[in-house]
Amino acid sequence: MQLPEHGANPHQVYAKLGMDVPERILDVSENVNPAGPPQAVLEMWPRLVAELASYPDPDGEPFLSAVADFHSVPSSFIVAGNGAAELLALVAERYRGKRAVVVHPTFSEYEATLLAKQVEIVRVVASEAEGFTLPLADIYQAMESSAVLYLCTPNNPTGMLPEREVLRTIIRHGAQVGCEVVLDEAFIDFVDESRSFIAEIKEFPHVIIVRSMTKMYAIPGIRLGYVVAHPTIIAGVKALAPHWNVNGMAARVGAVCLQQEAFRQQAIQHATVERGKMTAFLQEHGCTVTDSVANFLTFKLGTVQATGQLYRDLLARGIVLRHSENFRGMDGRWLRVGMKSEDEMIALREELTRWFAEN
């Protein structure tokens, strides 16, 4: 039975499994900032009604300029979009009929958008036995006959982030063999903005960086993201986008979000603390945990049967974990947990403690 391919679909999960939906649900399958949107966004929301009567700026202003200021790059290096999902679809068109390398386990939208453009997928699977570290030799070889390599940095679902010099080596290899590199940095702002590759984008005209505003700022409902790349690439992506693809309310909200430094630092601190507590708890109970640096982690029990049993038992108790059945290389053996509020994480650990005691 195929479960939903993304988190944040708890009712669909219950429906697929034929289970009754509990009165209260703790959904740790998604990984949006539990703090909710910044206070500045909530305070400006009533004033955004004025945007309803006006067409938005075709370039996504004032968000576009805010991104340029935030990263200290010219606006010609940026295109805004209706969420990273739209931008991934637009970028995929660049490789229509070509060959792309996708390193698994990873976000399912890469293959979904590429296959829709008749792109041949070359799959490289990171070894579970090697801790899901990047299999560099296999990646280099696959790049030599491909138009693009997709990497999720930090990775979803493992939360692991390759060392910067490793990324540079991969990117330099791409320049040598004519293979572009797409870096999905949807979760980099939960680590440290200094770990983003945007600061080096001018040195590498074959690199495309995709960013999402959804996770850090807890605004998935308005859909907002951006791509940073060489102006020639940006022009090509922009030409494919529908006119007014960023709504006026989203553009103003996004510009305000990028000003919230204290909010970002608080989110990073919270994710770090809760991830540390959850990692220690799971390891104490004999689980293997990925070396995540993001606002989520992935873990497994001793057997795939035990992992599946835990997943279903917690569903019955109103707790929704993220399954890994559609993550190639994990294949149902792992579960992902997004970091929620301190109280919610305590509640999760209490239920897990009861489960481990019973099993």
Protein Blocks (a to p, Z undefined) as FASTA:
>chain_A
ZZdfbehilmlmmmmnopacdfbdcdfkbccdfkbpafklmmmmmmmmmmmmpccdfklp
aklmmmmmmnopafklpccdehjklmmmmmmmmmgoiacdddddddfklmmmmmmnopac
ddddddfkloopacfklmmmmmmmccbdcddddddfklpacdfklmmmmmmmmmmnopac
dddfklmmmmomklpcklmmmmmmkbccdddfklmnopaknopadddddfklmmmmmmmp
cghkbcfklmmmmmmmmmmmmlmmmmmmmmmmmmmmmmmmmmmnopacdddfbfbdcddd
fbfklmmmmmmmmmmnopacddfklmghklopaccdddddfklmmmmmmmmmmmmmmZZ
